[in-house]
């Protein structure tokens, strides 16, 4: 095959409308000899080898998107991105910064991990969710695939809590996935999920539960909705002591700015005040940095709530 037959192709010419990440087999199908492809990927050449059989048609460092595209080319048809990179694509940020691209591929496919691609062959391939043209494992599968490879419990708990708090998946779906999926690396996710479904839904709330018990206060309810007797919604406090109508909120500035904004937090606090509810708001960092002070504040707030007539509110 003459050089001219492939050298004028848009891929080789660098047409801006064509992908810069391609399989070597695609270039060969244009008539380009394989040795020529790899010679162009040598130091000083115009191209870059990313993975076995996959090249980038320029010398620049691959972008995040190009690494993901290359990984999917490695995985082949029906492969999908899972783990940390999938979580980032969903906008979930709790957990380590992504490095290797974790792929799910059909169990029948003969493909192995290579370079920056971690290949997991599975008989339980889920239906992918497409985000910006990329196939992703559903959130419940992606977060557990990532959590199984994390060794720090607080990090695992934060990852699962974020997925649940932001409404991306339900605890029962996570539980079912843990039961049906691989048991390897499942101990920490199981422990974290048990804590989530039993009450506190975040790392901060888990710390809060320990301080509440340390304060010696009566048992409280976690994440229950509180209403006025007339039926008007007040709020869903992190902790609620119903006998004295005392609410405890673990207010993370980042969380509220991202979701409802500072104005939403102020409006919530105004509803507490209008309903006659005693409210204590605590920043998450203080739960570990100043536990003694927080315990004293809890006791004082509870005593203040107990000293006044209980307002006509109820929880659901």
Backbone bond lengths (Angstrom), bond angles and torsions (degrees), N, CA, C in turn:
res aa  C-N    CA-C-N  psi(-1)  N-CA   C-N-CA  omega(-1)  CA-C   N-CA-C  phi
1 X - - - 1.463 - - 1.529 109.11 -
2 X 1.313 115.77 128.43 1.457 119.36 -177.98 1.533 111.17 -71.03
3 X 1.330 115.17 148.10 1.456 120.46 179.77 1.520 111.49 -54.02
4 X 1.295 118.23 -40.85 1.455 121.61 -175.89 1.509 113.81 -60.00
5 X 1.328 117.44 -25.37 1.454 119.91 -177.81 1.522 112.55 -69.73
6 X 1.324 118.60 -25.45 1.458 119.83 179.25 1.526 113.40 -112.96
7 X 1.323 116.53 -23.17 1.461 119.18 -174.59 1.524 112.60 -70.58
8 X 1.352 116.88 -18.22 1.462 119.62 179.35 1.529 112.75 -96.60
9 X 1.332 116.92 3.59 1.467 119.75 -179.76 1.531 109.81 -70.53
10 X 1.360 118.19 143.22 1.474 120.79 -179.63 1.522 114.29 -52.99
11 X 1.343 117.61 -35.03 1.465 119.64 178.36 1.518 111.17 -59.73
12 X 1.312 115.78 -47.59 1.456 120.74 -175.58 1.522 111.03 -73.75
13 X 1.311 115.92 -33.57 1.456 120.18 -179.83 1.527 112.43 -74.76
14 X 1.329 116.58 -16.11 1.454 119.49 179.29 1.506 113.35 85.63
15 X 1.318 117.71 35.97 1.467 121.77 177.16 1.528 109.42 -57.14
16 X 1.326 117.04 132.12 1.460 121.24 -175.43 1.525 112.62 -66.42
17 X 1.322 117.91 -16.98 1.459 121.39 -179.72 1.527 113.04 -91.09
18 X 1.311 117.45 1.54 1.458 120.89 179.50 1.521 109.63 -110.36
19 X 1.333 115.49 154.18 1.458 119.93 179.56 1.518 110.02 -68.36
20 X 1.327 116.14 144.79 1.466 120.42 177.50 1.514 111.27 -91.96
21 X 1.343 117.83 -4.81 1.462 122.53 179.71 1.528 107.45 -114.30
22 X 1.334 117.50 118.30 1.464 120.79 -174.08 1.523 110.44 -140.51
23 X 1.304 114.09 160.85 1.453 120.86 171.79 1.529 109.50 -77.10
24 X 1.314 115.07 144.98 1.460 119.51 173.97 1.530 109.80 -60.16
25 X 1.339 116.36 -34.55 1.468 120.02 -179.29 1.524 111.26 -61.01
26 X 1.336 117.25 -32.61 1.472 120.11 178.25 1.521 109.97 -66.89
27 X 1.317 117.32 -42.58 1.458 120.58 178.19 1.529 110.89 -65.07
28 X 1.324 115.76 -38.33 1.468 119.31 177.72 1.529 110.67 -63.90
29 X 1.337 115.87 -35.30 1.463 118.81 -179.98 1.526 111.68 -66.52
30 X 1.336 117.00 -19.74 1.458 120.99 176.03 1.526 111.88 -83.77
31 X 1.345 115.75 -5.85 1.453 120.69 -179.21 1.512 113.90 101.59
32 X 1.326 117.74 6.53 1.458 121.05 -179.24 1.525 109.82 -83.21
33 X 1.312 120.04 123.19 1.463 121.24 -179.49 1.530 111.47 -63.86
34 X 1.311 116.37 142.51 1.461 120.80 179.94 1.529 112.50 -57.16
35 X 1.340 119.22 -44.00 1.472 118.43 178.10 1.530 112.64 -58.44
36 X 1.328 116.47 -33.18 1.466 119.10 177.85 1.516 110.97 -67.33
37 X 1.335 116.29 -39.47 1.462 120.36 178.44 1.517 110.10 -58.53
38 X 1.325 116.27 -51.30 1.463 119.09 -175.15 1.523 112.37 -73.13
39 X 1.321 117.26 -27.27 1.464 119.38 175.44 1.522 110.06 -64.42
40 X 1.317 116.53 -36.11 1.465 120.61 178.44 1.533 112.05 -69.48
41 X 1.351 116.53 -17.82 1.468 120.37 -179.88 1.523 112.86 -93.44
42 X 1.336 117.58 -1.00 1.455 120.89 178.72 1.527 110.22 -71.04
43 X 1.341 117.69 159.78 1.470 119.25 176.85 1.519 111.31 -51.98
44 X 1.317 115.31 131.70 1.456 120.42 -177.22 1.514 113.53 90.67
45 X 1.346 116.77 -11.58 1.461 120.38 178.98 1.518 111.56 -80.31
46 X 1.337 117.64 171.85 1.468 120.97 -175.56 1.528 114.43 -82.24
47 X 1.342 117.69 -12.75 1.458 120.36 -174.99 1.520 111.08 -118.67
48 X 1.328 116.10 175.13 1.464 122.22 -178.59 1.525 109.03 -135.63
49 X 1.329 117.11 133.45 1.463 121.74 174.16 1.513 108.51 -84.79
50 X 1.346 117.17 125.15 1.460 121.30 -179.32 1.519 111.98 -98.20
51 X 1.319 116.14 -46.00 1.456 123.34 -177.60 1.522 108.19 -146.58
52 X 1.317 118.30 165.47 1.458 119.02 176.33 1.531 111.37 -54.26
53 X 1.326 115.91 121.05 1.453 120.57 177.90 1.511 114.94 79.40
54 X 1.357 118.05 7.53 1.461 121.53 -177.38 1.526 109.11 -134.90
55 X 1.331 116.33 128.60 1.450 120.53 -176.87 1.524 110.22 -128.44
56 X 1.328 114.05 159.54 1.463 121.90 174.55 1.522 107.10 -110.98
57 X 1.317 116.52 129.13 1.451 121.04 -170.07 1.527 112.98 -85.33
58 X 1.322 115.90 39.55 1.461 123.82 167.14 1.520 107.20 -163.93
59 X 1.334 117.56 177.68 1.462 121.08 -174.82 1.524 113.34 -96.66
60 X 1.314 118.17 -5.58 1.464 120.06 -176.16 1.521 111.06 -66.30
61 X 1.340 115.11 153.55 1.456 119.49 174.21 1.530 108.79 -60.36
62 X 1.330 117.77 137.86 1.465 118.83 -179.05 1.523 111.65 -66.91
63 X 1.306 115.76 141.82 1.456 120.79 174.74 1.525 109.55 -75.02
64 X 1.320 115.57 169.93 1.465 119.85 175.73 1.522 110.21 -55.95
65 X 1.312 116.86 -46.21 1.460 121.13 -179.69 1.519 110.78 -60.80
66 X 1.316 118.58 -41.83 1.458 121.20 -178.50 1.521 111.81 -68.07
67 X 1.324 117.52 -34.80 1.470 119.74 175.25 1.526 110.51 -63.68
68 X 1.321 116.67 -41.03 1.460 120.16 178.56 1.522 110.87 -65.82
69 X 1.334 116.49 -42.07 1.462 120.05 178.57 1.526 110.65 -62.89
70 X 1.325 116.28 -42.29 1.468 119.72 179.15 1.525 110.87 -63.25
71 X 1.331 116.35 -41.01 1.463 119.97 178.81 1.527 110.92 -60.85
72 X 1.323 116.43 -43.35 1.462 119.82 -179.58 1.523 111.36 -66.34
73 X 1.319 117.20 -34.59 1.460 119.73 174.50 1.533 109.84 -63.81
74 X 1.315 115.98 -38.64 1.467 120.31 176.65 1.528 110.73 -63.08
75 X 1.329 116.63 -42.00 1.462 120.23 -178.24 1.511 113.70 -71.72
76 X 1.324 116.78 -32.14 1.457 120.08 179.37 1.519 112.83 86.42
77 X 1.335 116.93 -175.46 1.469 121.60 -178.22 1.531 111.98 -55.33
78 X 1.326 115.85 143.11 1.467 123.93 178.40 1.518 113.69 72.35
79 X 1.325 119.03 1.68 1.462 119.21 174.82 1.519 109.10 -77.72
80 X 1.317 116.02 159.24 1.467 120.54 -179.48 1.520 109.88 -151.73
81 X 1.323 116.15 156.42 1.459 122.66 -178.91 1.524 109.08 -85.94
82 X 1.316 115.77 134.40 1.466 120.87 176.82 1.525 108.59 -132.57
83 X 1.324 117.59 -173.12 1.453 120.76 176.47 1.517 113.57 69.45
84 X 1.329 116.13 -149.60 1.463 122.06 -170.43 1.526 113.33 -63.37
85 X 1.327 117.86 -39.68 1.459 118.74 -179.74 1.525 110.58 -66.15
86 X 1.316 117.86 -37.60 1.462 119.79 176.63 1.523 110.43 -64.25
87 X 1.332 117.27 -42.20 1.457 120.32 179.69 1.525 111.26 -61.52
88 X 1.329 117.10 -40.59 1.468 119.67 176.93 1.530 110.32 -62.54
89 X 1.303 117.06 -38.85 1.464 120.19 179.12 1.519 111.53 -65.29
90 X 1.327 117.56 -27.80 1.465 121.96 176.33 1.529 111.67 -83.72
91 X 1.325 117.71 -5.06 1.455 120.58 -179.00 1.507 113.87 87.24
92 X 1.334 118.07 14.36 1.466 122.34 178.51 1.521 108.26 -96.53
93 X 1.325 117.15 130.22 1.460 120.76 -168.54 1.517 114.87 -119.88
94 X 1.336 118.58 -6.97 1.459 119.31 179.42 1.521 108.74 -73.81
95 X 1.305 115.56 131.16 1.453 119.30 -179.12 1.516 110.90 124.47
96 X 1.324 117.05 171.11 1.469 120.90 -177.84 1.524 111.47 -62.93
97 X 1.321 114.96 156.02 1.462 119.65 174.10 1.525 108.89 -64.74
98 X 1.333 117.85 134.82 1.470 119.81 -178.55 1.523 111.65 -63.53
99 X 1.303 115.33 146.37 1.460 121.94 174.68 1.519 107.74 -128.72
100 X 1.326 116.53 -91.43 1.461 119.52 177.24 1.530 110.48 -63.04
101 X 1.323 115.53 148.58 1.458 121.42 176.86 1.527 107.64 -90.99
102 X 1.315 116.19 116.83 1.456 123.12 -177.57 1.531 108.80 -89.82
103 X 1.319 117.14 121.24 1.456 122.58 -178.92 1.514 111.35 -113.74
104 X 1.330 115.89 144.08 1.459 122.15 164.91 1.519 107.43 -102.63
105 X 1.333 115.99 131.57 1.464 120.56 178.03 1.530 108.20 -133.20
106 X 1.322 117.87 155.70 1.467 120.00 177.76 1.526 111.49 -57.21
107 X 1.314 116.33 143.65 1.467 121.37 -176.78 1.520 112.04 -62.49
108 X 1.305 117.01 -24.65 1.466 120.35 -177.81 1.526 112.93 -79.82
109 X 1.321 117.39 -9.00 1.465 119.49 -176.07 1.520 110.41 -84.47
110 X 1.322 116.23 133.00 1.462 122.01 178.09 1.522 109.01 -89.75
111 X 1.309 116.18 82.00 1.460 121.73 178.24 1.516 108.11 -141.30
112 X 1.314 116.35 142.14 1.457 121.29 -175.00 1.526 110.48 -122.48
113 X 1.326 115.49 166.39 1.462 120.67 175.77 1.524 109.68 -65.49
114 X 1.322 115.74 147.61 1.467 120.72 178.55 1.521 108.61 -160.68
115 X 1.330 115.86 142.48 1.450 119.63 176.75 1.519 112.02 55.87
116 X 1.321 116.12 -124.19 1.473 121.00 -178.32 1.523 112.42 -93.77
117 X 1.319 117.52 15.59 1.464 121.48 -177.59 1.525 109.80 -111.63
118 X 1.334 115.83 124.47 1.458 122.97 173.88 1.523 107.67 -103.06
119 X 1.314 116.28 112.75 1.460 121.80 -176.90 1.517 109.69 -97.75
120 X 1.319 116.55 127.17 1.457 122.54 174.43 1.525 108.47 -118.66
121 X 1.306 115.82 111.96 1.468 120.40 177.67 1.522 108.55 -83.44
122 X 1.322 116.81 135.07 1.460 120.26 -173.65 1.517 112.05 -143.76
123 X 1.329 114.83 144.97 1.470 120.46 172.26 1.515 110.69 -87.48
124 X 1.334 117.48 -6.09 1.464 122.72 -178.02 1.524 109.07 -113.58
125 X 1.309 115.65 61.80 1.449 120.31 -178.41 1.533 109.39 -79.42
126 X 1.335 118.39 118.07 1.472 120.05 -178.12 1.524 111.75 -78.35
127 X 1.311 115.56 170.02 1.463 120.90 172.67 1.523 107.62 -74.28
128 X 1.331 118.36 126.16 1.464 119.14 -176.03 1.524 112.71 -74.13
129 X 1.318 114.91 156.68 1.462 122.94 172.50 1.520 106.60 -110.12
130 X 1.319 117.80 128.58 1.470 120.41 -177.01 1.521 110.25 -94.33
131 X 1.322 114.56 125.71 1.459 122.25 175.66 1.526 108.25 -127.96
132 X 1.318 116.51 119.47 1.464 122.06 -178.61 1.520 111.30 51.36
133 X 1.333 114.43 39.69 1.453 120.32 175.56 1.507 115.39 82.80
134 X 1.331 118.37 -1.35 1.466 121.26 -178.51 1.527 110.25 -104.96
135 X 1.326 118.22 135.67 1.471 120.62 177.03 1.525 111.08 -80.00
136 X 1.331 115.80 124.46 1.463 121.79 -179.09 1.515 110.06 -118.98
137 X 1.331 116.67 147.26 1.458 120.53 169.31 1.520 108.33 -65.62
138 X 1.331 118.46 147.68 1.473 120.13 176.59 1.524 110.28 -56.07
139 X 1.329 116.45 156.49 1.465 121.00 -173.92 1.521 112.28 -55.03
140 X 1.346 117.57 -44.85 1.464 118.90 -176.06 1.527 111.37 -62.17
141 X 1.335 116.99 -36.38 1.464 119.92 178.80 1.528 109.98 -74.75
142 X 1.325 117.04 -42.41 1.459 120.53 -177.28 1.525 111.65 -63.05
143 X 1.345 117.24 -43.44 1.464 119.30 -176.36 1.524 111.17 -69.29
144 X 1.319 117.49 -35.14 1.465 119.09 178.65 1.529 110.96 -76.49
145 X 1.332 118.06 -35.64 1.463 120.02 174.60 1.526 110.12 -60.17
146 X 1.336 116.52 -38.50 1.463 120.13 177.91 1.525 110.70 -72.04
147 X 1.325 117.06 -44.87 1.468 121.27 -175.41 1.523 112.00 -63.26
148 X 1.323 117.49 -32.69 1.473 120.14 -179.66 1.526 112.30 -63.49
149 X 1.316 116.52 -17.77 1.462 120.70 -177.30 1.526 112.53 -109.05
150 X 1.336 116.07 12.46 1.467 121.58 176.87 1.517 108.46 -109.39
151 X 1.324 117.08 135.73 1.466 120.98 -174.11 1.525 113.02 -102.39
152 X 1.321 118.36 -5.12 1.465 121.32 -179.14 1.525 109.30 -99.71
153 X 1.338 116.60 123.44 1.462 120.49 -174.68 1.527 112.38 -64.09
154 X 1.341 117.75 -43.41 1.460 119.91 -179.28 1.530 111.22 -59.59
155 X 1.334 116.18 -37.84 1.463 119.63 178.98 1.522 110.76 -66.79
156 X 1.325 116.61 -44.45 1.466 120.41 178.11 1.519 110.33 -60.29
157 X 1.317 116.41 -45.04 1.459 120.46 -179.19 1.530 110.74 -62.90
158 X 1.326 116.76 -40.90 1.465 120.38 179.26 1.521 111.42 -64.11
159 X 1.322 117.51 -39.46 1.464 120.97 -179.42 1.529 111.05 -64.66
160 X 1.327 116.38 -46.30 1.464 119.50 -179.55 1.526 110.72 -68.26
161 X 1.333 116.09 -39.48 1.465 119.49 -179.59 1.521 110.86 -63.03
162 X 1.319 117.29 -41.90 1.463 119.93 -179.90 1.523 111.09 -62.30
163 X 1.329 116.65 -44.48 1.460 119.58 -179.51 1.527 111.43 -61.01
164 X 1.340 116.50 -38.10 1.465 120.45 -179.89 1.520 110.78 -75.74
165 X 1.333 117.02 -46.30 1.465 121.37 -176.94 1.517 112.09 -60.10
166 X 1.292 116.49 -37.00 1.465 119.83 -177.81 1.530 112.65 -87.53
167 X 1.307 115.83 8.77 1.451 119.45 174.61 1.508 114.56 71.83
168 X 1.343 117.99 20.30 1.458 120.16 -178.65 1.526 112.56 -82.57
169 X 1.331 117.17 -23.04 1.459 120.14 175.19 1.526 108.31 -160.64
170 X 1.320 115.48 161.28 1.463 120.81 -178.10 1.527 110.36 -101.45
171 X 1.328 117.15 151.92 1.464 119.73 179.11 1.523 113.28 -57.62
172 X 1.347 117.83 -36.87 1.457 118.89 -179.02 1.526 111.84 -66.33
173 X 1.338 116.64 -31.77 1.468 120.10 177.30 1.527 109.78 -70.34
174 X 1.323 116.85 -39.93 1.466 120.16 175.97 1.524 110.80 -62.64
175 X 1.327 116.36 -42.28 1.459 119.79 179.93 1.530 111.20 -62.06
176 X 1.321 115.73 -42.97 1.466 119.56 -179.94 1.529 110.85 -64.24
177 X 1.318 116.52 -39.83 1.463 119.93 178.74 1.522 110.69 -65.04
178 X 1.322 117.42 -39.24 1.462 120.18 177.04 1.520 111.59 -64.00
179 X 1.310 116.60 -37.99 1.462 120.51 -179.47 1.516 111.72 -70.36
180 X 1.331 116.35 -38.11 1.465 120.16 -174.46 1.519 113.42 -89.03
181 X 1.327 117.38 -22.70 1.457 121.08 -173.16 1.508 113.74 -89.06
182 X 1.317 114.38 -169.05 1.456 121.40 179.94 1.522 110.64 -62.57
183 X 1.320 116.34 141.30 1.463 121.36 178.60 1.529 111.77 -87.63
184 X 1.321 116.46 -10.40 1.458 120.19 -179.75 1.526 110.01 -66.80
185 X 1.323 116.28 126.74 1.452 120.84 178.29 1.513 114.78 71.01
186 X 1.333 118.11 18.55 1.462 120.45 -173.88 1.531 113.64 -92.52
187 X 1.338 118.41 -5.96 1.469 120.22 -174.27 1.532 111.64 -61.73
188 X 1.324 117.80 -49.77 1.468 119.55 -178.32 1.532 111.99 -67.79
189 X 1.340 119.41 -44.40 1.470 117.70 175.55 1.522 113.29 -58.89
190 X 1.332 118.63 -37.12 1.464 120.88 178.22 1.529 110.94 -64.52
191 X 1.312 115.53 -43.34 1.463 119.51 179.38 1.531 110.55 -64.54
192 X 1.334 116.13 -43.40 1.467 119.62 -179.62 1.518 111.31 -65.41
193 X 1.332 116.89 -40.89 1.459 119.72 -179.84 1.519 110.83 -66.66
194 X 1.331 117.51 -38.05 1.462 120.25 177.58 1.522 110.66 -60.19
195 X 1.331 116.72 -38.02 1.459 120.22 178.76 1.526 110.90 -69.98
196 X 1.319 116.18 -37.66 1.465 119.91 179.97 1.520 111.49 -64.23
197 X 1.326 116.85 -47.53 1.469 119.30 -174.83 1.519 111.86 -75.94
198 X 1.334 117.23 -17.19 1.468 118.88 -179.62 1.520 112.38 -88.83
199 X 1.330 116.93 -7.60 1.457 117.65 178.96 1.497 112.97 165.01
200 X 1.344 119.89 -103.67 1.448 122.80 -173.93 1.526 111.92 -57.51
201 X 1.347 115.60 139.14 1.448 120.28 -173.56 1.521 113.39 -109.72
202 X 1.282 119.18 13.79 1.451 120.37 178.74 1.515 109.19 -149.20
203 X 1.339 114.97 166.33 1.458 119.25 176.82 1.523 109.84 -58.80
204 X 1.331 117.03 -44.02 1.463 120.38 -179.69 1.517 111.03 -61.43
205 X 1.328 116.80 -42.09 1.455 119.16 -179.35 1.527 111.12 -68.40
206 X 1.334 116.96 -31.07 1.459 119.29 174.66 1.524 111.21 -63.55
207 X 1.325 115.90 -42.70 1.466 119.86 174.83 1.524 110.35 -63.12
208 X 1.341 115.91 -38.85 1.462 120.62 -179.24 1.525 111.37 -62.67
209 X 1.322 116.61 -40.08 1.457 120.33 179.01 1.524 111.10 -59.18
210 X 1.323 116.54 -41.77 1.464 119.90 -179.89 1.535 110.89 -65.56
211 X 1.337 117.02 -38.56 1.463 119.43 179.21 1.524 111.55 -71.39
212 X 1.331 117.04 -36.34 1.470 120.21 177.04 1.528 109.84 -58.70
213 X 1.308 116.03 -45.88 1.468 119.75 179.87 1.524 110.83 -66.90
214 X 1.342 116.13 -37.07 1.466 119.92 178.17 1.527 110.60 -63.60
215 X 1.340 117.02 -32.13 1.472 120.88 -179.80 1.516 112.09 -71.71
216 X 1.349 117.57 -14.54 1.455 120.66 178.41 1.517 113.59 74.09
217 X 1.320 117.04 23.72 1.463 120.75 -179.38 1.532 110.50 -84.67
218 X 1.337 116.88 160.20 1.470 119.40 177.62 1.533 110.84 -58.91
219 X 1.312 116.36 156.39 1.463 120.62 179.22 1.524 110.40 -56.80
220 X 1.331 115.22 140.81 1.459 120.03 179.03 1.525 109.52 -117.59
221 X 1.333 115.76 168.66 1.469 122.03 174.75 1.530 107.85 -100.75
222 X 1.320 116.09 147.01 1.457 120.61 -177.48 1.525 110.24 -112.78
223 X 1.322 114.80 132.05 1.462 122.43 173.82 1.526 112.73 56.43
224 X 1.315 116.17 46.42 1.469 120.24 174.88 1.525 108.43 -106.94
225 X 1.318 116.41 147.77 1.457 121.05 180.00 1.528 109.96 -79.08
226 X 1.323 116.42 140.00 1.459 123.04 179.71 1.529 108.68 -116.17
227 X 1.350 115.60 134.37 1.461 121.66 -176.67 1.521 110.02 -129.00
228 X 1.318 115.16 153.15 1.456 121.15 167.84 1.527 108.61 -71.55
229 X 1.312 117.27 158.71 1.461 120.31 178.35 1.521 110.99 -59.50
230 X 1.317 116.79 -30.95 1.470 121.23 178.84 1.522 112.38 -69.79
231 X 1.341 116.52 -10.70 1.457 120.61 179.91 1.506 114.29 103.82
232 X 1.324 117.73 -6.83 1.460 120.61 179.73 1.525 112.12 -70.18
233 X 1.328 116.04 135.02 1.471 121.30 -179.44 1.518 109.88 -73.51
234 X 1.330 116.14 134.47 1.469 121.08 176.62 1.527 109.45 -100.44
235 X 1.320 117.04 -64.05 1.458 120.73 -177.52 1.527 108.91 -174.83
236 X 1.325 115.06 176.07 1.463 121.83 172.69 1.520 107.32 -122.44
237 X 1.324 117.92 87.13 1.464 120.39 -175.93 1.521 111.92 -68.62
238 X 1.327 114.90 156.40 1.456 119.48 175.58 1.530 110.03 -62.63
239 X 1.328 116.56 -43.80 1.465 121.42 176.77 1.524 108.44 -131.38
240 X 1.339 115.87 140.17 1.463 120.85 -177.40 1.518 109.07 -136.04
241 X 1.333 116.06 121.19 1.454 122.07 176.10 1.531 106.66 -102.07
242 X 1.319 116.06 102.02 1.459 120.42 -167.96 1.521 112.63 -72.24
243 X 1.343 118.37 -30.67 1.465 118.48 -174.35 1.521 112.72 -65.03
244 X 1.371 116.82 -26.86 1.469 119.16 179.51 1.530 111.80 -121.69
245 X 1.340 117.93 7.02 1.478 122.16 -179.32 1.530 111.23 55.31
246 X 1.324 114.74 59.06 1.465 122.14 -179.71 1.526 108.61 -117.37
247 X 1.335 116.19 126.39 1.467 121.74 -178.85 1.521 110.39 -112.61
248 X 1.328 115.74 138.11 1.467 121.83 175.54 1.518 107.94 -121.38
249 X 1.327 116.82 124.25 1.454 122.79 178.73 1.527 109.56 -115.37
250 X 1.326 116.17 131.56 1.462 121.70 173.28 1.513 105.89 -95.50
251 X 1.316 116.57 94.30 1.461 122.24 -170.70 1.518 111.36 -88.83
252 X 1.320 116.68 105.40 1.460 121.46 172.70 1.514 108.30 -92.67
253 X 1.329 116.88 120.54 1.460 119.90 179.86 1.517 111.02 -57.43
254 X 1.337 116.94 -43.36 1.466 120.52 -177.79 1.511 110.57 -60.53
255 X 1.343 116.46 -44.96 1.460 120.10 -176.69 1.523 110.77 -62.56
256 X 1.325 116.90 -45.57 1.457 118.35 -176.49 1.519 112.72 -73.63
257 X 1.323 118.45 -33.54 1.456 118.72 176.17 1.516 110.25 -64.02
258 X 1.344 117.32 -38.37 1.447 119.86 -177.09 1.511 111.71 -72.20
259 X 1.317 118.68 -36.83 1.450 120.08 -173.24 1.526 111.66 -91.78
260 X 1.299 118.24 -78.37 1.459 121.04 -173.38 1.517 113.69 -103.26
261 X 1.311 116.89 -11.15 1.452 119.69 179.36 1.518 112.28 85.83
262 X 1.292 113.20 165.29 1.461 119.97 -178.01 1.528 111.32 -60.68
263 X 1.335 116.88 -36.27 1.470 120.06 179.68 1.520 110.78 -61.00
264 X 1.342 117.09 -36.51 1.455 120.13 178.60 1.512 112.15 -64.97
265 X 1.342 116.22 -38.47 1.458 119.94 178.29 1.526 110.91 -66.15
266 X 1.319 116.61 -41.01 1.471 119.72 177.37 1.524 111.02 -63.72
267 X 1.325 116.98 -41.17 1.471 120.17 179.55 1.520 110.71 -63.78
268 X 1.334 116.72 -39.42 1.464 120.81 176.90 1.517 111.13 -60.81
269 X 1.330 116.52 -46.66 1.462 120.44 -179.41 1.530 111.49 -63.26
270 X 1.330 115.75 -34.45 1.466 119.36 177.87 1.528 110.73 -66.26
271 X 1.316 117.26 -36.68 1.474 120.20 178.18 1.519 110.45 -66.92
272 X 1.337 116.85 -39.39 1.469 119.63 175.33 1.535 110.03 -57.54
273 X 1.328 116.05 -48.20 1.461 120.11 -176.98 1.519 111.14 -63.69
274 X 1.331 116.90 -43.47 1.459 120.61 -178.93 1.525 111.77 -63.26
275 X 1.334 116.28 -32.10 1.459 120.36 -179.17 1.523 112.27 -84.45
276 X 1.333 117.86 -4.26 1.454 121.12 179.45 1.507 114.27 80.18
277 X 1.322 117.33 19.35 1.466 122.31 -177.48 1.522 109.84 -88.26
278 X 1.327 116.82 133.81 1.457 121.06 173.33 1.528 108.38 -77.31
279 X 1.327 116.76 126.45 1.462 122.34 -176.63 1.521 110.08 -120.72
280 X 1.330 115.59 133.80 1.457 121.54 169.16 1.526 107.05 -118.92
281 X 1.329 117.92 123.72 1.467 123.08 177.32 1.525 108.50 -110.47
282 X 1.324 116.44 130.97 1.460 122.22 -175.90 1.518 109.52 -130.41
283 X 1.330 116.88 134.64 1.457 120.39 174.85 1.526 109.78 -74.56
284 X 1.335 118.11 141.40 1.472 120.54 -177.28 1.520 113.74 -55.64
285 X 1.339 117.90 -38.29 1.464 120.14 -176.36 1.522 112.07 -60.91
286 X 1.330 117.47 -29.99 1.462 120.54 -177.04 1.531 111.90 -72.06
287 X 1.340 117.59 -21.27 1.462 120.15 -178.41 1.520 111.47 -61.46
288 X 1.337 116.53 -32.05 1.464 120.15 179.97 1.524 112.68 -103.99
289 X 1.348 115.78 -30.84 1.468 118.46 -177.31 1.522 112.24 -81.72
290 X 1.344 117.08 -32.13 1.465 120.99 -176.50 1.531 110.56 -133.83
291 X 1.317 119.05 55.51 1.464 119.92 -175.41 1.526 113.51 -61.71
292 X 1.333 117.07 -38.06 1.457 119.69 -179.86 1.521 112.24 -63.33
293 X 1.335 116.38 -42.95 1.461 120.37 179.12 1.524 110.91 -65.01
294 X 1.322 116.55 -39.18 1.467 119.84 179.91 1.525 110.33 -65.47
295 X 1.319 116.96 -40.85 1.465 120.34 177.80 1.527 110.68 -60.47
296 X 1.323 116.68 -42.59 1.470 119.68 178.65 1.530 111.08 -64.01
297 X 1.317 116.86 -40.02 1.466 120.77 178.96 1.530 111.22 -65.59
298 X 1.322 116.13 -38.65 1.464 119.97 177.44 1.528 110.94 -61.33
299 X 1.317 115.71 -47.66 1.470 119.10 -178.93 1.530 111.15 -62.75
300 X 1.355 116.30 -41.75 1.462 119.89 -179.34 1.527 111.21 -65.78
301 X 1.335 116.84 -41.27 1.462 120.18 -179.97 1.518 110.66 -66.64
302 X 1.330 116.94 -39.89 1.467 120.12 178.52 1.528 110.38 -63.80
303 X 1.335 116.33 -42.98 1.467 119.76 179.82 1.529 110.91 -63.13
304 X 1.341 116.72 -38.73 1.463 120.08 178.21 1.525 110.59 -65.17
305 X 1.323 116.29 -39.44 1.463 119.66 178.74 1.517 110.98 -66.67
306 X 1.330 116.89 -39.66 1.464 120.84 -178.70 1.522 111.98 -70.77
307 X 1.330 117.13 -23.47 1.470 120.60 -175.36 1.523 113.11 -81.77
308 X 1.326 118.02 -13.19 1.455 119.14 -179.40 1.523 108.72 -112.09
309 X 1.355 117.42 159.68 1.467 119.34 177.87 1.531 110.37 -59.86
310 X 1.327 114.86 138.80 1.454 118.21 -179.69 1.544 110.83 -68.14
311 X 1.329 118.85 128.85 1.468 120.50 179.75 1.528 110.73 -71.89
312 X 1.338 117.71 160.34 1.471 121.49 -178.34 1.529 112.70 -80.71
313 X 1.320 115.63 75.82 1.461 121.12 177.00 1.524 108.09 -127.80
314 X 1.318 115.79 161.79 1.464 119.92 -179.30 1.529 109.42 -145.67
315 X 1.310 115.34 157.03 1.460 120.22 178.23 1.526 110.34 -105.64
316 X 1.312 115.33 157.15 1.467 121.45 176.26 1.515 108.80 -124.27
